[in-house]
């Protein structure tokens, strides 16, 4: 009977791998960085900053870390095996698969993050604070400081988003924390030589670039100008030409995102989404979503937009829309979900692993002990086995090798259905486990 169960489980795992082999990418999680609430009048954190993930398959959202002593949050990025978050004066690194916090670095005034090779590019800015540098670079592995561009030779003002094209970084410079002294520039940085190439002046109609996005050939900035209206500037990397189009809005933009050939944006305080064509550089139409959006991210795999809504004090919800603004679903998160990122993965690597070795867990359903078998694997192969509950919360994490990790005591687990992730150096195999 034991051999039959093992054989059946091995077959199931391998069939699952073959089934998904045809799909190139899939959305594993949507990572949400919630700003929380800080009472500036009394200088008290009433709701802490949190970071969590939403599984679009199970429709379950769960918090995986609470970031204390941070008044707000400004950016989250998913990259290869890790997640990076910016919260107040902290740069934090998480394991992409286990969501464990790995490193924390203090970076005063950190705003946005971008990845280039083994480096993290960081912009800086803070209310009424002048820094000697508004662009810094940190080691992606251990978050150690690498270098910075002094404000006398690099960006001179508070900066926001960063996009990268090959070995050149483009950074939005707005000086937005000195109200009434806003500027409108894109800074160019040679990441290979650590040299500041110079500023691209966006002109009087491109003041205060609040967001910067890149479609592979053109860098776009969404500009708040003087908050009485907004604009979009397009910088053509090949020709170095700049075109700025007035959005004709009654105020600046509250949130914006690039999706396919459109920039979706919302006028601050409005309840509609407008679509701006990057092809014609004109407004196309307006989508009535009846929500005031705080932050957005595009899901390119499924053609969706995730948009965070909040009252900034007690609640936060992320709504899911198709590209025509029709609501598909929603889920409750923490207060002020202003920063979201897509955890998009490929099935190719997992399929390769399962074609060369058999991984089995049995019995299933299980009582007090579950047995792991790694047929055909090198006994010294490092293995991590993670068990999560239906909310996606990690309830067990066991490390070992293929030669030692066999009998796992699950006596402390309550009865129910659990997710099991078996992580090797080559990839991940996932399955379900029933505890009876």
Buried (B, 14 or more C-beta within 10 A) or exposed (E): EEEEBBEEBBEBBBEBBEEBBEEEBBBBBBBBBBBBBBEEEEEEBEBBBBBBBBBBEEEBBBBBBBBEEBBBBBBBBBBEEBBBBBBBBBBBBBBBBBBBBBBBBEBEBBBBBBBBEEBBBBBBBBEEEBBEBBBBBBBBEEBEEBEBBEBEEBBBBBBBBBBBEEEBBBBBBBBBBBEEEBBBBBBBBEBEEEEBEEBBEBEEBBBBBBBBBBBEEBBBBBBBBBBEBBBBBBBEBEEEEBEBBEBEBEBBBBBBBBBEEBBBBBBBEBEBBBBBBBEEBEBEEBBEBEBBBBBBBBBEBBEBBBBBBBEBEEBBBBBBBBBEBEEEEBBEBBBBBBBBBBBBBEBEEBBEBBEEBBBBBBBBEBEEEBBBBBEEBEEEBEBBBBBBBEEBEBBBBBEBBBEEBEEBEBEEBEEEEBBBBBBBEEBBBBBEBEBE
